[in-house]
């Protein structure tokens, strides 16, 4: 059960002493190296991250491909809108800058010189009104993989192409969609005659905590929202009854929150003006300390470190705005139990401890009060249910 007090003999300052903070590799950023660009027309000031000329500008880029490409994809967006043509064919449009559009353009390309033409529009604004276009193309041809990005190498019949800043420049701070949520686990041994055991857990954004396959506590939101760069709360769990002499396992399933709000998949809701990143590019952060006291007074401490392991869980999307997607085919009922085979599990990334104050949760937990069962389950076509 969750507890709002410290493990016996452990001060608040020492709660996470010796703990290593774990995360997973930062998600791949397809837009790495790309710049936000805009056109400075005659008589207009240089575009910045705060303001750019309004209306529609044209952007052009050419590059040569050796042979028919094996694969070719583009990623692009614009503030406010854009239309992209390759060799005269419209291959995609963007309507919202916070959504990075991905398009397979292999069929639009040809051997030799290819031409990208963009019409980008910056609408009227009542306050700060930046305008920008961001683009990446990855093409694999006979000579290898080539990457074309938006930068000052582009040209425009309307004026001078200007770089505003890298892909993550504010106010855009563009981020790729999050990958599947991770699960962490750790096996360990305990001696007989366990008197008490208290676990202290921080799991950012949200988490569920397991001991020997049993979910701990009855709270739904174990990790309260906070100003994460100033205060991070931790939850205490009395896990005495869940442990045993011999082999044991701890498991933590993580999910998204306002700790870091990434880009949603196409067609899913988000709020472009409320998308913080307290994780410096890492969407998750985990710290665990388990304090065990034996009947003879001896104490033992199990902490999160690089000996833990992680893998992707069944939540293939977890987003505080865009919702969750759960793939039941990836469910493993034994993942948080002792003795799981190491195949498919990876070593975590160890990062520096946050500088925020760490405080215990003193509030009641959120609990289930009522549930509803579906009245009908529809199967409109094979593989689709609602």
N, C-alpha and C positions, 0 to 999 in steps of 0.2 A: 504494500500500500504506500502511497506518497506520504511523506512526512515533512513538516515545515521546520525541522530542527536539525542540529548538527550531529554527526556520528559521535558516539561516546569517545571523549579524549581528543577530539579533533577541533581546533579553533577555526574560526571562519577564514582566517588568513592562510591556514594550512590545508583547507579543504581540497585544493587541487595541486598541492605541492608534489612535485615529482611526476605530474601528469604530462604526457605529450598530447598536443592538439593535432587532431587528424582531419584530413580532408581527402579529396580525390583529385586527380589531374584536372586542371582547368579545361573547360570545354574548348574544342577547336574553334578558332575564330576565322571564318572564311574571308572576312574583310581585312585581315591583317595586311598592312602595307598600303591599303587604299586611302585616299584623301577625299574629304568633302571639297567639291569644287563648285565654282559659279563663274559667271561671265561679268566682267567689268565693262559695261558699255560706255561709249564716249560721253563725257560730262557727268558720269556717276562716280561716287566715292568707291574705294576698294571694298569689296564684300568682306564682311567679318562674321564671327559667330553670333553677333547681335543684330546685324542688319545687312540686307542685300537688296538689290534692285528688284522691283516687282515685275510681273508679266512673264512672258515665255522667252526662254533663250534656247539656242541650238548648240549642241556639243557634238564633235566629230572625232573619231579615232580610227586609224587604219592599222592593220597588221597582217603579216604574211604567214600562211600556213603551208608546211611542206607535206603534201599529200592529203588524202581524205582523213579527217580527224577520227581517232578511235573513240574519244569521248569529249564532250564540250558542255560546260554548264556556266551560267552567269548568275550573279547575285547583285541586286541593285535596289536602291530606294531613292526617294527625293523628298525634299521639303519645299513645296507641298505635293506636287504630282509630277509624273514623268511618263513618257512613252518611248520605248526602245525599239529601233529597227536595226536589223542586220542584213546587209545587202538588199535593202529596200523592203524587207518583209518585217512587219510588226511582230516581235517575239514576246513582248510583255509590257504591262503597264503597272504603275504604282500609284496608290491613292493616299497612303498614310506612311509617313516617314519611319514610324517605329516598327514597321513590318519589313523585314528583309525578304524580298521576292527572289525565289530560286526557279530557274528555267533551264531545261535541257534544250540546247540550241544546235546540236550536232547537225540536224537536217538543214539548218539555215546557212551553214558554212560551206566553203568550197576551197579547193586547192588554189593557192596563190594569195592575192591581196583580198582581204575582207574589210568591209567598211561598217562601222557602228555609227548610227546617227540617233541622237537623243533630242527630244523636245522636253524641257523641264520648265515647270511653272511655279513661281512663287506668288501666292495670292496676297491680297491686301491684308494688313494686320492693324490692330488698334494699339499695340505696344511694340516691344522688341519683335522684329520680323526678319529672322534669318532665312536665307534660302540656300539650298545646297543639293548636290547630286553625288551619289556614292555608287561605285561600280567595281565589280571584280569578275573576270572571266578566267576559267581554267580550261585549257585545251591540251589534250594529249594527241600528238601526231607522230609522224615517222621520226622526228628529231628529238622527241621526248615531251615533257610537260612544260607548257608555257603559261605564264600568268600575266594578264593585262589588267591594270587597275586604273581608277580615276586619279589623275594627277595633272600637272601643268604641261604634260606632253600632248594633252588633248588640244584641239583647236576649235574655234567658233567663228562663223561668219558675222556674228553680232558684236564681237569685241575680243578682249583679252581674257583667256581662261586663268583663273586665280585659285590657288590652294587656300582653303580656309583653315584646315587642320586635319589630323588623323581621324580614323573612323570613329574613335571613342571620344572625340571632342564634344564638350558641352556646347549647346544644350541637348544634343542628340544622344550622346553616350550609348551608341548603338550596341546591342548585344545579340548574340545568336540564341536561338531557342535552347532551353535546357535539355539535357539528355535524360535518360531514365534515373530515377532516384536510387541512391545506393543503400545497401544493407552492410553493416559491419558485424564481425563476430570475433570472439576470442575464447580459446579453450584453456583451462587451467585446472590444477589439482588442489584439493583441500584435505586437511587432516580430519580425523574423527572428532566428535564432541564439539560441534560448533555452538557457541553460546548465543551470538548475535552477529548480524551482518547488515551493514548499511551502505547503500550505493548513492553516490552523488553524481548527477548527470547533467550535462549541457549538450543539447543537440540542435544545432541551427541549420535551417529554419525551424521545422517542427520535428518531433520524433516519437516513436514508440520504443519502449525499453523491455527487453526479454531476458529472463534467466531460465536456462534449461528448457527453452521452448515456451515458457509461460509469460504472457504479457503482464507487466507489473503496473499496478494502479488501475483506477477506473476513470482517470481523467482523459479528456479528448485532446486538450491542448496543453501538453506538458511544458512547452517552452513559450512563456508569455512574450508578446511583442514589446519592444522597448526601443529607446534610442541606443542602438547596439554599440555605437562608438563610445558611449558614456557608461551604460549599465547593461550587464547581461545577468539574467537570473538562472539559478540552478535549482533542480528539483531533487529532493531526497526520497529514497525508497527503502523501507524495511524489507529486506529480501531473505531474512533468516529462514523462513519456512520453505523457500524455493531452492535452497542450496543443500548439498549432501557431501558426505565424505567421498573422496575419489574424484572422478572426472566431472567437471562442470563447464558451462559455456554461458557467455554473455552475448547478447545480440541487440543491435540498435538499427531501426529502420528510420531513415531520414526523409524529410519532405521539404517543400519550398515554403517560404514565408517572405515577409518584408526584409529579412536579412539580406537577400539579394533577389531582385526581380529581373529576370531575364526576358528576352523577347519571346512572345508566344508564337505558336505555329500559325500559318496562314488561316484566316477565317476565325481566329479565336480572339476574345476580348482582352484588352489591356488598357491601361491609362498611361499615356506617354509622359505625363508630368509628375507621376508619383511612382518612380521606379528606382529606388535606392540600391546602392551596392556597398554594403558594409564589409563584404568578404574579399574586396580587392580582386575580383575576378573568380574567386572560389565560391560556388553556390552553397557549400555545406561546411560545417565545422562541428567536430565532436570531441568531447572531453569526458572521461569516466573515471571515477575513483571508487573502489569497493573496499570497505574496511571491515575485516572479519576479526572477531574476538572469540577465542576458544575457552573452554571451561576452566583450563588451568591458568587463564589470565594472559596467555600469549596472544599477540596480535599479528595480523598479516594484511598486507595492502596489495591489491591488484589494480593496475592503472592502464589507461589507454596508452599504447606505444606502437612502434613500428612492427611489433610482432603480431598485431591485429591484422585481419584481412578484410577485404571488401569486394563486392561485385554489384552489378546492377540488379535491382529488385523488380517486382512485377508492376510497379507504378512507372509506366513508360513516359508519362507526363505528370508533373506536379507543378502547378503554377497558381499563385495566390489570386490572380485575376481570371486566367483562362481555364481553371478547373483541373481535374485529374482524369487520366486515362489509365485503366487497370487491365493488364493482360493476364488473365487467370491461368494461361498456359505456362507462365513463368513462375507460378506459385510452387514453393517447396516447403511443405509443412515441417521439415526437419532442419531448416537452415540455422536456427538458433539453438539447436540441441548439441550435446557433446558428440565428438567423433565424426564430424562431417569431413569428407575427403577434400584435400586441398585443391584439386583440379578446378579451374575456373575462378579461383579467388586470387586477388592481387594484393601486393603490399601497398599500404596507404601512403599518402604524402604527409609528412610532418611539417607543420608551419609554426611560426612564432605565436606565443600566447597573445591574445588580444590585450590591449592596454585599458580596456573598460573595467569598471568596478564589478566584481562578481558578488552577487548577493543571493541569499536563499529566498525562495518563494514563500511568502506568508499569506497568500490568498487562497481561498477554496478553489478546487479544480473545477473545470467545466465537465459536466457529466451528462450522459444520455437520460433524458426525461421521458421521451416518447418516440416510438418507431412506427412506421407505416409499411404495410406489405403491398406489393403491386396487385391491382385487380385483374390485369391482363399482361401477358408477355407476347409481344408481336414478333413475327419472323417474316418480314416482307420479302426477303430474298435470301438465298443460301449465304450463310456467314454473317448476316446482319440481323441484330436483335434490338428491340426497344421495348 
